[in-house]
Amino acid sequence: MNARQKLNRNRKRANTRALKALFGIIVEGDTEKRYFDRFRGANVKVKVVPGRSAPDPESLTELADDVLDEFKRKGEIRSGDQMWIVSDKDTYTAEQIEVLFSWAAKRKDRGLGLSLPQFEYWLLLHYEDGVGVLTQRECLSRLHHHNPHYRKNDLSSVSFSEADINRAVQRARRFPPLPPTFREFLNSGLDRSAYTSVHVLVERLLKETAVAS
């Protein structure tokens, strides 16, 4: 089979694919993977890829591009499908984080789910409004107040209903949209307190999926 035939075959696959939205989600840790693995639906395919082998933002973007290339080879990509990177700010330099912003800003079908001081802040919003959190210690302390059995990378003690998730989305809507560059993020003072843009991804997933218990 020549290259043109392969291209036509992949186009046909994409065009005749059952009407499913495709979400590719690159995550940094087991907590994030287990959270997003719970989203399931007849009208959506959610592929959550752990980035354990990606030690920095540049590696995360390369992994995301590799996953996109795999989707293209299989003819699974079409208009409206999305690729996201879910990341924390806590361990990276400003230059490294700018790589994530630049990657997400290049295309409308890309997104960055950024949380400060860590992904657990997004989990905290399932319980409360999260106002006044500044550090990882404060974030985890508040989370343990609501769920004393929570352990990082282990969501076995956590069971969020769809109503819980919707409340977290509503609480996170108070945050301004993620700007296109990290410089703008800093200039607007969004790094001075807890922040998340994960709700944008979750809200889109909720439109297509059900949440497994």
WOWOWO-V624880 format. One record per residue. N is the residue number from 1. RES is the residue in three letters. PSI is psi as a letter, one per 40 degrees, with the letter a starting at -180 (none if undefined). NEAR is the number of other C-alpha atoms within 8 Angstrom. Layout:
n res psi near
N RES PSI NEAR
N RES PSI NEAR
//
This chain:
n res psi near
1 MET h 4
2 ASN i 5
3 ALA d 6
4 ARG d 6
5 GLN d 8
6 LYS d 9
7 LEU d 8
8 ASN d 8
9 ARG d 9
10 ASN d 13
11 ARG d 9
12 LYS d 9
13 ARG d 11
14 ALA d 11
15 ASN d 7
16 THR e 6
17 ARG h 8
18 ALA i 4
19 LEU g 5
20 LYS h 9
21 ALA i 10
22 LEU h 11
23 PHE h 12
24 GLY h 13
25 ILE h 13
26 ILE h 15
27 VAL i 13
28 GLU d 11
29 GLY i 10
30 ASP d 9
31 THR d 10
32 GLU d 12
33 LYS d 12
34 ARG d 9
35 TYR d 9
36 PHE d 8
37 ASP e 9
38 ARG e 9
39 PHE h 13
40 ARG i 12
41 GLY i 9
42 ALA d 6
43 ASN e 9
44 VAL i 12
45 LYS h 10
46 VAL h 11
47 LYS h 8
48 VAL h 11
49 VAL h 9
50 PRO h 10
51 GLY f 12
52 ARG d 7
53 SER e 4
54 ALA g 10
55 PRO e 8
56 ASP i 8
57 PRO d 11
58 GLU d 9
59 SER d 9
60 LEU d 13
61 THR d 12
62 GLU d 8
63 LEU d 11
64 ALA d 13
65 ASP d 8
66 ASP d 8
67 VAL d 9
68 LEU d 11
69 ASP d 8
70 GLU d 8
71 PHE d 10
72 LYS d 10
73 ARG d 8
74 LYS e 8
75 GLY f 12
76 GLU e 11
77 ILE h 10
78 ARG i 7
79 SER h 4
80 GLY e 6
81 ASP i 10
82 GLN i 10
83 MET h 13
84 TRP i 15
85 ILE h 14
86 VAL h 13
87 SER i 11
88 ASP i 11
89 LYS e 11
90 ASP d 7
91 THR e 5
92 TYR i 8
93 THR i 6
94 ALA d 7
95 GLU d 6
96 GLN d 11
97 ILE d 12
98 GLU d 11
99 VAL d 11
100 LEU d 13
101 PHE d 12
102 SER d 10
103 TRP d 10
104 ALA d 13
105 ALA e 11
106 LYS d 7
107 ARG i 7
108 LYS e 7
109 ASP e 8
110 ARG i 12
111 GLY i 12
112 LEU h 13
113 GLY g 14
114 LEU h 13
115 SER h 16
116 LEU h 14
117 PRO e 14
118 GLN i 11
119 PHE d 12
120 GLU e 9
121 TYR d 15
122 TRP d 12
123 LEU d 10
124 LEU d 13
125 LEU e 14
126 HIS e 11
127 TYR d 9
128 GLU i 7
129 ASP e 7
130 GLY e 9
131 VAL h 5
132 GLY e 6
133 VAL h 9
134 LEU d 10
135 THR i 8
136 GLN d 8
137 ARG d 6
138 GLU d 9
139 CYS d 14
140 LEU d 9
141 SER d 8
142 ARG d 9
143 LEU d 13
144 HIS d 10
145 HIS d 7
146 HIS d 7
147 ASN g 9
148 PRO e 7
149 HIS e 6
150 TYR h 11
151 ARG h 6
152 LYS h 6
153 ASN e 8
154 ASP h 9
155 LEU e 12
156 SER d 5
157 SER e 8
158 VAL h 7
159 SER h 7
160 PHE h 9
161 SER i 8
162 GLU d 8
163 ALA d 7
164 ASP d 10
165 ILE d 10
166 ASN d 9
167 ARG d 10
168 ALA d 15
169 VAL d 13
170 GLN d 8
171 ARG d 9
172 ALA e 11
173 ARG e 8
174 ARG e 6
175 PHE i 8
176 PRO i 5
177 PRO i 5
178 LEU h 6
179 PRO i 7
180 PRO e 9
181 THR i 10
182 PHE d 11
183 ARG d 7
184 GLU d 9
185 PHE d 12
186 LEU d 9
187 ASN d 7
188 SER e 6
189 GLY e 7
190 LEU e 10
191 ASP e 9
192 ARG e 6
193 SER i 9
194 ALA i 16
195 TYR i 12
196 THR i 13
197 SER e 14
198 VAL d 12
199 HIS d 12
200 VAL d 9
201 LEU d 11
202 VAL d 9
203 GLU d 10
204 ARG d 8
205 LEU d 9
206 LEU d 9
207 LYS d 6
208 GLU e 10
209 THR i 12
210 ALA i 9
211 VAL h 9
212 ALA i 6
213 SER none 6
//
